[in-house]
Amino acid sequence: MTKAILGAFAAALLIKLFLFDLIIAEGNSMEPAIRSGSVLVVNRLRYGLRFPGQTGYLVRWAAPQEGELVVFYAPSGEIAVKRCGSFMGEGQFMAQGDNSLQSYDSRSYGPVSVNAIIGKVLGNK
């Protein structure tokens, strides 16, 4: 019984750290697409494999596309959810909130490194 519980815990931890994650959206910067308090499902493997806390990918197999909703580490270190805007040079993109009047995004802090992306938002509830 104890082995089964430990095994289930280890499997859940691995899924959360490497495959999928659930986060709760805060703020109004992505309204109407994402409302504050929405639970977001994040695909951590969409763009590549990275270890939690790492600043880059161990292996990258895809790049975000313009318009995709991505979760990333903002320059302040906080986790942010924004729409992937245009790309700036090699490996940087403009993060844009849908609610431009209330969004703290690349219009304030500049382009964001693609290496800062944690994953792609699959859906919200």
C-alpha positions in Angstrom: 0.0 0.0 0.0 2.8 2.4 0.9 4.7 1.6 -2.3 1.6 2.3 -4.4 1.1 5.7 -2.7 4.7 6.6 -3.1 4.6 5.5 -6.8 1.5 7.5 -7.5 3.1 10.6 -5.8 6.3 10.2 -7.8 4.3 9.8 -11.1 2.2 12.9 -10.3 5.3 14.9 -9.5 7.0 13.9 -12.7 3.9 14.8 -14.7 3.8 18.2 -13.1 7.5 19.0 -13.5 8.0 17.7 -17.0 4.7 17.2 -18.9 1.7 19.2 -17.8 1.0 21.8 -15.1 -2.0 23.6 -13.8 -1.8 27.3 -12.9 -4.4 29.8 -11.8 -4.5 33.0 -13.8 -4.3 36.3 -11.8 -5.2 39.7 -13.0 -7.1 41.1 -16.0 -4.3 41.4 -18.6 -5.6 38.5 -20.8 -9.3 39.3 -20.7 -11.5 38.3 -22.4 -9.6 35.1 -23.4 -8.5 34.3 -19.8 -10.3 35.6 -16.8 -8.7 36.1 -13.4 -9.1 32.9 -11.4 -9.2 30.6 -14.4 -7.3 27.3 -14.1 -4.9 26.9 -17.1 -3.5 23.7 -18.4 0.0 24.2 -19.5 1.9 21.8 -21.9 5.5 21.9 -20.6 6.8 19.7 -23.5 5.3 21.7 -26.4 8.6 23.5 -27.3 11.2 21.2 -25.8 12.6 19.5 -22.7 13.8 21.6 -19.8 14.4 20.9 -16.2 12.4 23.0 -13.7 14.3 26.1 -12.7 16.7 26.0 -15.7 17.1 29.1 -17.8 17.1 27.2 -21.1 16.0 24.0 -22.8 18.0 20.8 -22.7 16.5 20.0 -26.1 14.2 22.2 -28.2 12.1 20.8 -31.0 9.6 23.6 -31.7 9.3 27.3 -31.4 6.2 29.3 -30.4 4.0 30.7 -33.1 2.6 34.2 -33.2 -0.8 34.2 -31.4 -0.1 31.3 -29.1 -0.7 31.7 -25.4 2.5 31.0 -23.5 3.6 30.8 -19.9 7.0 32.3 -19.2 9.2 33.9 -16.7 8.9 37.7 -17.0 12.0 39.8 -16.6 10.9 40.4 -13.0 11.1 36.7 -12.3 7.3 36.3 -12.0 5.4 33.7 -14.0 3.3 35.4 -16.7 0.7 34.4 -19.3 0.7 36.4 -22.5 0.1 36.0 -26.2 3.2 35.4 -28.3 3.6 38.4 -30.5 6.2 39.2 -33.2 9.7 37.9 -33.0 12.6 40.2 -32.5 15.9 38.9 -33.8 17.2 35.6 -32.8 15.3 33.9 -30.0 13.2 36.8 -28.6 9.5 37.6 -28.8 7.1 40.3 -27.8 4.8 39.2 -25.1 1.4 40.9 -25.4 -1.6 40.9 -23.1 -5.1 40.9 -24.8 -6.3 43.7 -22.5 -3.7 46.3 -23.5 -5.0 48.9 -21.1 -4.3 46.7 -18.1 -1.5 44.5 -19.3 2.1 44.7 -18.0 3.8 43.1 -21.0 6.6 43.7 -23.6 5.3 47.2 -24.2 6.7 47.9 -20.7 9.7 45.5 -20.3 10.8 44.8 -23.9 11.3 41.5 -25.7 11.4 38.2 -23.8 13.8 35.3 -24.5 12.2 32.2 -26.0 14.3 30.3 -23.3 12.1 31.9 -20.7 9.0 30.1 -21.9 7.7 27.4 -19.6 5.1 26.0 -21.9 2.0 26.6 -24.0 -1.5 27.1 -22.6 -3.7 24.3 -23.8 -7.0 25.4 -22.3 -8.7 27.1 -19.4 -11.7 26.5 -17.2 
